[in-house]
Amino acid sequence: MRTAKRGKHKIFIGMAPGVGKTYKMLEEAHQLKQEGIDVVIGFLETHGRKDTAIKAIGLEVIPKKTILYKNINLEEMDTEAILNRSPQLVLVDELAHTNVPGSHREKRYQDVELMLAAEIDVYSTVNIQHLESLNDVVAAITGIVVRECIPDILLDEADAVVVIDVTPETLEERLREGKIYAANNIEQSLKNFFQRRNLIALRELALREVADTVEEEANTSISPEQICNIHERVLVCVSTYPNSIQLLRRGARLANSMNAKFYTVFIADPERFLSKEESLHIHTCEKLCQEFGGEFIQVKSNNVPQAISQVATTHHITQIVIGESQQPRWKILLKSSFTQRLLELIRDKKIDLHIIATEK
């Protein structure tokens, strides 16, 4: 649990080294200093980048401490000196860094937690591949297992998360110009981590992760009627009719094309039991939904449109897929159709309704 009095944490995140996270952090620090905020650099890693080093000029730097490890003097951030100095804001580069053995804390993010607990605001930087939950995904994309990770809760609890975004083409250009690594590392980097397909995938991960954070924060502070949906979410409504299998496939294709989360709902009538054949059919729908990477939801209700609307609200659905009515036309004319009733319920929820023609 977060305490009432605590420093604010702003994280600058990017898809890869060289996108400009540290530069942007320093730029904002200069602006705050001009406004009278007491800003210091707790740890800065320029990687030999001239533009970054120049941008740091004019900001107070807390000297690093030296730790002897295997007869080699290594430098680390001096957290105790920062706590004693007690500035309003401290800049900490490379949040996922592992401290030298023998340090008071194993990870740099643990040092940051200490500063935040001391009511010091922190600006930090990290690349998307260092997020713990994405470790396996990043390894599958790049073929590289990232050893230094930060827990996802750091991103969840941050007061602000800013994605520093550039196109893969811009990043490649910076790399070739020697603005990221030394000349002797450029070609090797382009063939390995900085391959175009890697950068495209990592960029999408970074943008999606921040979108998730923004959406979650927005939705915890507003009423259900004001829900903020950044991501698309597809809900397929299945029934005991055989055409449900067609709907599932169409819905899954729609979700895949929109890079959307996928859900399937079956509204069961509480006043009747399903036959063995119907139960088997619904089980098949559930299994198929899971094969498509979706979540299967079953609800008991006498009011099918109302139940679907409630599920859509709860799961922040943006697209609903239903089949065309199986009722005879004379029945539809006698009373308002299922589709009409559902449309009335979702009209103000910014949900699109897809009515799919299926085989009788």
Phi, psi and omega in degrees: 000140178278140179282162182295317179261114185199146177294158178266141185243124176243124183250128174261117187238147180215175184277340186192165173301143174095358182284341178112023181297308183296319180299315180295320178299316179293322179299314179293325179297320178297320179297318180292324178296320178296334179274002177096008178281137179280102185246136174227157173265116178276317176205129180230130177241106183274341184054030178076010181279116187298316182301321180291316180298319180294322181295337182279344182297133179102352177255138179295136180246127173281119182304143178285159175259153181256131179239129179277122179223118182052047178064020177235133177278118179243147182259138177225164176296136180267086184297320181296321178295323178294316179298320178293321179291326176049061177284172174285324183218135177236139179261128182230112179278156172052070184301329185276001184302140174265125182289158178298136175308135184104350176288162181295327180230149186287320187240151180294326180296335175290326174296319179297319178301323179295318179295317179298320178295334178273012177067030174259130176287145182229134166252130180224166180233149177199152174263151186300331183291350181268002178282127188307314185291343181261005185304310181292322180297314180296320178297321179292325182285311189260342185079008182244127177271117180280124184272330183259118183229157172243146178293146182301333184298335177298319178289320181297321185269352180298145179283336177206139175233120182245123177270126177264106191248131170226161179284155176304325180297318179296319181293318177299320179296317177299320180296313181295331179278001179077020182272354181246307179233166177296157186304323183286352179254356188294305184297320179296321179295320180295329181276341183249256187299323187271024173297146185305315183296325177296314183296320179298314181293318180293324178297317179297320178299315182297313182295320181292319181297316180291323177298320178300316181295315180297315181297316182296317180297318181296320186282346177275349185244007181229169179283159181304330181289342184251020185307136179261111180253104177273320180266149174282144176222125185255131178241120177260129180262113181254160179220192180280356177288141181301336182292353179301327179297318177297318179299316180301315181294318179295318179296320179295321178294320178297314180298319181295318181292332181262002184054044187255157171289148189239130179228152173229138180233140172236121178264112182268138177283117183291348184260004177216150178267146177282145174288168179300320180293318180294318179299318179296320179297314180295323176297321177296319178298316180298315180296318180294320177302314180294324177296330177277003179081020183259177178248127182263130183238132176237128183230142175261125180196147174276343183248092186297311180301318180297319180294318178296317179300320180293318177297319179298320179293313183299321185258013176055044182291141177247340181224127176246133179246123176230163176268159176296153186301138177265359181283150173298149184301324182295330178289322180294322181291330182286330178216159182300138184288160175305316182298317179298315181296320179294318179301319179297323183285330184255002186305319184266009184256008179057045179247131176273140180248124178253120179254113187261126175285126182233166178292140179290000000 
